[in-house]
Amino acid sequence: MTIQSTEPDELDQIAQGTLAHYEQSAPQFRAGTSDHDVSQNIAALLRHMAGKPPFTILDFGCGPGRDLKRFTALGHTAIGLDGAAAFVAMARETGCEVWQQDFLHLDLPPARFDGIFANASLFHVPSRSLPRVLQQFHGALRPEGVLFSSNPHGTNEEGWNRGRYGAYHDLASWRRFLSQAQFLELEHYYRPTGLPRAQQPWLASVWRRLGT
């Protein structure tokens, strides 16, 4: 494993540096991702949800709010969370409730959500902080709640990449983190579909919260 250790001061630098990158590139990011098709990921979350819709869903790392609009159009209550003030302002234009919190200083309400949609966001959490973030997810989900995540995968390396901090887990490592946080794997797949694995940079997975 090549995962790096991180000290508290370094964690703050990671959060601040990554957020600064997104603050500076927010308009370009919105323009470049507005038409990304993540319907496969949204469907993967929703098909495992227990009970009757509509569901209350946390869009973790909601960015400019693209997927908040999609969940709302499907009849669900979507709440966004992002650390970048520019993204929060953009996401609130959807009419959804949006919270500004950085990923390393979360304050989530207990048992509030039926599902958490973490699309292209959790890989920004350093490995040292990931267990704590996952435990906060566990507490914020209702019993039988579902977590979806999609991250660029790798060979368990982490560090700065084009102005952002990223941790690139393989499937075995990701499973260990989630199982230790009391989540049960429901499915996983690589994206984009229909391509050789070497051309599928994204690892998507769906997990059910265990425990009462």
Residue pairs with C-beta under 8 A, 6 or more apart in sequence:
1 156
1 173
2 155
2 156
2 157
2 158
3 127
3 156
3 157
3 158
3 167
4 127
4 158
4 159
5 128
6 14
6 126
6 127
6 128
6 129
11 104
11 126
11 128
11 129
12 104
14 104
14 126
14 165
15 83
15 102
15 103
15 104
15 105
17 160
17 163
17 164
17 165
18 124
18 163
18 164
18 165
19 83
19 84
19 102
21 163
21 164
22 29
22 83
22 84
22 86
22 87
22 164
23 84
23 85
23 86
26 64
26 84
26 86
26 87
26 90
29 63
29 64
29 87
30 63
30 64
30 90
33 63
33 64
33 66
34 64
34 66
36 66
38 67
38 70
38 119
38 150
39 70
40 191
40 193
40 204
41 117
41 119
41 148
41 150
41 191
41 204
42 67
42 70
42 71
42 74
42 117
44 148
44 187
44 189
44 204
44 206
45 57
45 115
45 117
45 146
45 148
45 206
46 53
46 55
46 74
46 115
48 146
48 186
48 187
48 206
48 208
49 55
49 114
49 115
49 146
50 114
50 144
50 146
51 114
51 144
53 75
53 76
54 75
54 76
54 77
55 76
55 77
55 114
55 115
56 76
56 77
56 79
56 112
56 113
56 114
56 115
57 71
57 76
57 77
57 78
57 79
57 113
57 114
57 115
57 116
57 117
58 79
58 80
58 81
58 108
58 112
58 113
58 115
58 116
58 117
58 140
59 67
59 68
59 71
59 78
59 79
59 80
59 81
59 117
59 119
60 81
60 116
60 117
60 118
60 121
60 122
60 137
61 81
61 82
61 103
61 118
61 119
61 120
61 121
61 122
61 124
62 68
62 80
62 81
62 82
62 87
62 91
62 98
63 82
63 87
63 90
63 91
64 87
64 90
64 91
65 80
65 87
65 90
65 91
65 92
65 93
65 94
65 96
65 98
67 78
67 117
67 119
68 78
68 80
68 91
68 94
68 96
68 98
69 94
71 78
71 117
72 78
72 94
72 95
72 96
78 96
79 96
79 97
79 98
79 99
79 113
80 88
80 91
80 94
80 96
80 97
80 98
80 99
81 98
81 99
81 100
81 101
82 88
82 91
82 98
82 99
82 100
82 101
83 100
83 101
83 102
83 103
85 100
88 98
88 99
88 100
91 98
92 98
101 107
103 121
103 122
103 124
103 125
103 129
103 133
104 125
104 126
104 129
104 133
106 133
106 136
108 136
108 137
108 139
108 140
109 140
110 139
110 140
111 139
111 140
111 141
111 142
111 143
112 140
112 142
113 140
113 141
113 142
113 145
114 141
114 142
114 145
114 146
115 141
115 145
115 146
115 147
115 148
116 137
116 140
116 141
116 145
116 146
116 147
116 148
117 148
118 137
118 147
118 148
118 149
118 150
119 148
119 149
119 150
120 150
120 151
120 152
120 202
121 149
122 130
122 133
122 149
122 151
123 151
123 152
123 166
123 167
123 168
123 169
124 164
124 165
124 166
124 167
125 133
125 167
126 158
126 165
126 167
127 158
127 167
127 169
127 177
130 167
130 177
131 177
131 180
131 181
134 177
134 178
134 181
134 183
135 181
137 147
137 181
138 181
138 182
138 183
138 209
138 211
141 147
141 209
142 209
143 209
143 211
143 212
144 208
144 209
145 208
145 209
146 186
146 206
146 207
146 208
146 209
147 178
147 183
147 206
147 207
147 208
147 209
148 204
148 205
148 206
148 207
149 204
149 205
149 207
150 191
150 202
150 203
150 204
150 205
151 168
151 169
151 174
151 202
151 203
152 166
152 168
152 201
152 202
152 203
153 168
153 169
153 170
153 171
153 174
153 190
153 201
153 202
153 203
154 168
154 169
154 170
155 168
155 170
156 168
156 169
156 170
156 173
157 167
157 168
158 165
158 166
158 167
158 168
159 165
159 166
160 166
169 177
169 203
171 188
171 203
174 203
174 205
175 185
178 185
178 205
178 207
179 185
182 209
182 210
182 211
183 207
183 208
183 209
183 210
184 207
184 208
184 210
185 205
185 206
185 207
186 206
186 207
186 208
187 205
187 206
188 203
188 204
188 205
188 206
189 204
189 205
190 197
190 200
190 202
190 203
190 204
191 200
191 201
191 202
191 203
191 204
192 199
192 200
192 202
193 200
